[in-house]
């Protein structure tokens, strides 16, 4: 028991010394990043820091597509589209080629639709996002 206590004290001390050695600028920068993340929201914070367009589209999807739905995506799969699955969770994001044209559900979940048909998220040539119905 004494050895475990001594080890815990040593590890705790080591951690505290490591934290104390970090410059104040590092802490201030990290606190500013956390504040910006909370104020802007995940989509705007991540996409704007990566200099990508599409935060408005992500926010629209979050507001208009229920959490239990499937959102379809279309190639190319780069730029802002790389962030879509993580930002839309728990919605399921599926390649539209994997879903038959006449399907209304996929994996037991309804496919997201709008007045224009199925909602499809597509990457743009500049790394942004476009939402359309098909």
SULFEN-V422589 format. One record per residue. RES is the residue in one letter. PHI is phi in whole degrees, -180 to 180 (NA if undefined). NEAR is the number of other ideal C-beta (glycine too) atoms within 12 Angstrom. Layout:
res: (RES	RES)
phi: (PHI	PHI)
near: (NEAR	NEAR)
//
This chain:
res: (X	X	X	X	X	X	X	X	X	X	X	X	X	X	X	X	X	X	X	X	X	X	X	X	X	X	X	X	X	X	X	X	X	X	X	X	X	X	X	X	X	X	X	X	X	X	X	X	X	X	X	X	X	X	X	X	X	X	X	X	X	X	X	X	X	X	X	X	X	X	X	X	X	X	X	X	X	X	X	X	X	X	X	X	X	X	X	X	X	X	X	X	X	X	X	X	X	X	X	X	X	X	X	X	X	X	X	X	X	X	X	X	X	X	X	X	X	X	X	X	X	X	X	X	X	X	X	X	X	X	X	X	X	X)
phi: (NA	-65	-67	-66	-65	-62	-64	-64	-66	-64	-65	-63	-63	-61	-63	-64	-65	-62	-66	-64	-79	-70	-65	-59	-61	-64	-64	-63	-64	-66	-62	-64	-64	-64	-63	-64	-61	-67	-73	-85	91	-60	-63	-64	-62	-70	-71	-68	-66	-89	58	-120	-89	132	-62	-62	-66	-62	-63	-63	-62	-62	-80	-115	-115	-58	-63	-94	-96	-105	-109	-90	-131	-129	-60	-79	-99	-139	66	-63	-62	-64	-91	-58	-60	-69	-75	-93	-53	-90	-62	-91	-109	-129	-61	-61	-70	-86	-114	-59	-59	-94	-74	-111	-134	-148	55	78	-116	-70	-84	-64	-133	-132	-63	-93	113	-63	-83	-126	-101	-132	-75	-100	-66	-105	86	-89	-130	-134	-115	-149	-104	-139)
near: (7	8	9	10	11	12	13	14	14	14	14	14	14	14	14	13	12	12	15	13	12	15	11	12	10	15	15	13	14	16	14	16	17	14	13	18	18	13	13	20	19	23	31	26	24	24	30	23	17	20	14	29	24	36	28	21	36	39	22	23	36	26	14	21	34	20	18	19	30	35	44	41	40	27	17	20	21	21	27	40	38	23	35	42	23	17	32	38	20	17	31	28	36	29	22	28	14	17	27	14	13	9	19	17	19	26	16	12	23	23	34	37	23	21	9	12	17	32	36	34	43	30	27	22	15	16	22	29	40	29	35	22	20	21)
//
